[in-house]
């Protein structure tokens, strides 16, 4: 049987994982309006996506975290 401290630790760990996932999803730069994207990154979204496509050909899957999309991990 797990102790109360172990249960609390597990609950906090799960809560933090969910919080990180929500924050990550909220910060996806490709979800912002086109004008804001261009202000922040100084290039159009379509060009940024093309760069990501080119980069993805040269990035091995071993270097990426499987839970984080490429659009966020190269930011």
C-alpha positions in Angstrom: 0.0 0.0 0.0 1.3 3.5 -0.9 1.9 6.0 1.8 0.0 9.3 1.8 3.2 11.1 0.8 3.7 8.8 -2.2 0.1 9.4 -3.3 0.6 13.1 -3.0 3.8 13.0 -4.9 2.2 11.0 -7.7 -0.8 13.3 -7.8 1.5 16.4 -8.1 3.5 14.7 -10.8 0.4 14.0 -12.9 -0.8 17.5 -12.3 2.5 19.0 -13.4 2.5 16.8 -16.6 -1.0 18.0 -17.5 0.0 21.6 -16.8 3.1 21.4 -19.0 1.1 19.8 -21.8 -1.6 22.6 -21.7 1.1 25.3 -21.6 2.9 23.7 -24.5 -0.3 23.5 -26.5 -1.2 27.1 -25.7 2.2 28.3 -26.9 2.2 26.7 -30.3 3.3 29.7 -32.5 1.4 28.3 -35.5 -1.9 28.9 -33.6 -1.5 32.7 -33.5 -2.9 35.0 -36.2 -0.7 35.5 -39.3 0.0 39.1 -38.6 1.2 38.4 -35.0 3.3 35.4 -36.3 5.1 37.7 -38.8 5.7 40.4 -36.1 7.3 37.8 -33.8 9.3 35.7 -36.2 9.8 38.2 -39.1 8.7 35.8 -41.8 5.5 34.5 -43.1 4.0 31.3 -41.6 4.3 29.4 -44.9 8.0 30.1 -45.1 8.5 29.0 -41.5 6.6 25.8 -42.2 8.9 25.2 -45.3 12.0 25.7 -43.0 10.5 23.2 -40.6 10.0 20.7 -43.4 13.6 21.1 -44.5 14.9 20.8 -41.0 12.8 17.8 -40.2 14.7 15.9 -43.0 17.9 16.5 -41.1 16.8 16.0 -37.5 16.9 12.4 -36.3 14.0 11.2 -34.2 16.4 10.3 -31.4 17.1 14.0 -30.8 13.4 14.9 -30.3 11.1 14.5 -27.4 8.2 12.4 -28.7 5.7 14.5 -26.7 6.7 17.8 -28.2 5.8 18.6 -31.8 8.6 19.7 -34.2 6.9 23.1 -34.6 7.5 23.8 -30.9 10.8 22.0 -30.3 12.8 24.0 -32.9 11.4 27.3 -31.7 
